[in-house]
Amino acid sequence: SAGAVKMQPKSEEVKFVTKNDGYVHIHPSSVNYQTRHFESPYLVYHEKIKTSRVFIRDCSMVSVYPLVLLGGGQVHTQLQKGEFVISLDDGWIRFVAASHQVAELVKELRCELDQLLQDKIKNPSMDLCMCPRGSRIIGMIVKLVTTQ
């Protein structure tokens, strides 16, 4: 009888921000159009179109660790206002880490994954799951992503 109840936004009110376009909306033809709440504030998308406003289609929510580990650009860590921040894409995407150790471990895991993928490109017949280094890195990433 007293107080306010927070309501979920309407589908047409859900919007995200991109580096180059500012606010974008999920296209009405997208399977995610009716989704009004995402666990993570980050989406990856395949197609962006502009009609009455900028829309994205073929989008999926992505959580923090897959974005840090598989996203483009270099990973940087720094101390800002007493918090350890992991940043991507020249600071456009930023996350606060639980500690300096967590930030450095995530950065190092990303470096190891990048090197492992470079090794695979140089030697396409290499089985990443059978080599000890590859299986450790992949196992750690799977554990991290599935338990976050």
Solvent accessible surface area in square Angstrom, and as a share of the most:
residue,aa,sasa,rsa
1,S,175,1.13
2,A,98,0.76
3,G,81,0.78
4,A,104,0.81
5,V,131,0.75
6,K,195,0.83
7,M,159,0.71
8,Q,90,0.40
9,P,51,0.32
10,K,120,0.51
11,S,14,0.09
12,E,81,0.36
13,E,93,0.42
14,V,17,0.10
15,K,102,0.43
16,F,31,0.13
17,V,81,0.47
18,T,21,0.12
19,K,104,0.44
20,N,135,0.69
21,D,57,0.29
22,G,31,0.29
23,Y,131,0.50
24,V,1,0.00
25,H,21,0.09
26,I,6,0.03
27,H,33,0.15
28,P,73,0.46
29,S,76,0.49
30,S,14,0.09
31,V,143,0.82
32,N,26,0.14
33,Y,39,0.15
34,Q,134,0.59
35,T,45,0.26
36,R,113,0.41
37,H,112,0.50
38,F,31,0.13
39,E,146,0.66
40,S,8,0.05
41,P,94,0.59
42,Y,56,0.21
43,L,27,0.14
44,V,74,0.42
45,Y,84,0.32
46,H,152,0.68
47,E,59,0.26
48,K,81,0.34
49,I,44,0.22
50,K,156,0.66
51,T,93,0.54
52,S,105,0.68
53,R,92,0.34
54,V,23,0.13
55,F,16,0.07
56,I,3,0.01
57,R,69,0.25
58,D,90,0.46
59,C,8,0.05
60,S,61,0.40
61,M,75,0.33
62,V,22,0.13
63,S,28,0.18
64,V,50,0.29
65,Y,50,0.19
66,P,24,0.15
67,L,22,0.11
68,V,1,0.00
69,L,2,0.01
70,L,124,0.62
71,G,16,0.15
72,G,61,0.59
73,G,46,0.44
74,Q,136,0.61
75,V,11,0.06
76,H,82,0.37
77,T,30,0.17
78,Q,86,0.38
79,L,110,0.55
80,Q,53,0.24
81,K,208,0.88
82,G,64,0.62
83,E,86,0.38
84,F,56,0.23
85,V,9,0.05
86,I,8,0.04
87,S,9,0.06
88,L,2,0.01
89,D,50,0.26
90,D,132,0.68
91,G,30,0.29
92,W,108,0.38
93,I,34,0.17
94,R,135,0.49
95,F,18,0.07
96,V,92,0.53
97,A,14,0.11
98,A,99,0.76
99,S,42,0.27
100,H,91,0.41
101,Q,126,0.56
102,V,50,0.29
103,A,0,0.00
104,E,64,0.29
105,L,107,0.53
106,V,8,0.05
107,K,62,0.26
108,E,95,0.43
109,L,24,0.12
110,R,18,0.06
111,C,66,0.39
112,E,59,0.26
113,L,13,0.06
114,D,59,0.31
115,Q,84,0.37
116,L,1,0.01
117,L,78,0.39
118,Q,90,0.40
119,D,37,0.19
120,K,64,0.27
121,I,124,0.63
122,K,155,0.66
123,N,71,0.36
124,P,99,0.62
125,S,101,0.65
126,M,43,0.19
127,D,77,0.40
128,L,31,0.15
129,C,87,0.52
130,M,149,0.67
131,C,32,0.19
132,P,95,0.60
133,R,76,0.28
134,G,0,0.00
135,S,46,0.30
136,R,162,0.59
137,I,13,0.07
138,I,50,0.25
139,G,39,0.37
140,M,105,0.47
141,I,24,0.12
142,V,82,0.47
143,K,132,0.56
144,L,42,0.21
145,V,51,0.30
146,T,102,0.59
147,T,98,0.57
148,Q,101,0.45
